[in-house]
Amino acid sequence: MLKIGALSLKNRLIMAPMAGITNPPFRQIVRELGAGLTVTEMVSAVGLSRGHQKTFHYLESVAREKPVAVQIFGADPVIMAAAAEKAVSKGADLVDINMGCPARKVIKNGSGGALLRSPSAIERMVTAVRKACTIPLTVKIRAGWSPEEANFLEITDILEDCGVDAVTVHPRFVKQGFSGRADWRIIREIKKRLTIPVIGNGDVSRPEMALEMRKETGCDGVMIGRGALGNPWIFRQILDLEKGIGAQPPDLFERKRIIRLHFSLLSRMMGEYVAAKMMRAQLLWYTKGLPHSSRFRGAFTGIKDINSMMTALNHYFDTLMESEKLSGDNA
């Protein structure tokens, strides 16, 4: 179990916020498959504070999801504090401040990873948000702006002093983007220094790596992002490894069930046309490594309705399962 402020999680595994990915349907799926906490897509503090309908769309189902964190980004302490209050009013269990996003459209406004260049700005922002936020508050950071500005210890000291309940560390520099390797030694350094929980993030692409990260760094929790794309079962696999059970990949029936559920939930939320477009990218991940998967994904290109998509999905997986059965009978 992991405790962040007054919030107790059922385990130490957290689904990372990812733009265009961690919408309510995907969050529901990873919760079913073992994630102890999910996080919304990154939400604009300006949009929240001004009541933009498009921004509030990100929070529509938050009150029904337990537990769920809302991640906000921005550059103005007053606006960030107002956004945190809005997130609380919408039923969030935790508010997270993004201080690591390397996207140009985010950092050009002084938000995300750009904040790491100004410790004084971080102190002002976190102080303001902490006063406004009545629920647990966390911050997600990177190691710094660049190797020449590796100020992660200074930043995390400020965060703890300002009353943050936990820190999530992605040990790459902002200028790296997602290139190179995540330096887990940075997580270990921060963990040795702080008294609040430290959550490790970065390069957990296989279930075994979550256990390796905890062993190497001593981190209190593990946040998984890209490692869950196409494999939302990674959370269940990690939990099995912790129990001494082998991490089993999903069989074809289970893979088909989750893909159908994912598409059905997306269709219900966004409509069939938008869901079909979104599922094309998801299918690239879900079917990676399966026989004839490129041909199957190609068949989806022109499909725009749920019935046709489900028919194609059933045909593909039923064919694979029949082939698998025949192979077993002939063994």
ABEGO torsion letter per residue (X at the ends): XBBBEABBBABABBBBBBBGABBAAAAAAAAAAGBABBBBBBBBAAAAAAGBAAAAAAAAAAAABOBBBBBBBEABAAAAAAAAAAAAAAGBABBBBBAABABAAAAAAGBEAAAAABAAAAAAAAAAAAAABABBBBBBBBAEABAABBAAAAAAAAAAAAGBABBBBBBBBAAAEABEBBBAAAAAAAAAABABBBBBBEGBABAAAAAAAAAAAGBABBBBBAAABGBAAAAAAAAAAAAGBBBBBBBAAAAAAAAAAAAAAAAAAAEAAAAAAAAAAAAAAAABGBBGAAAAAAAAAABABAAAAAAAAAAAAAAAAAAAAAAAAAX
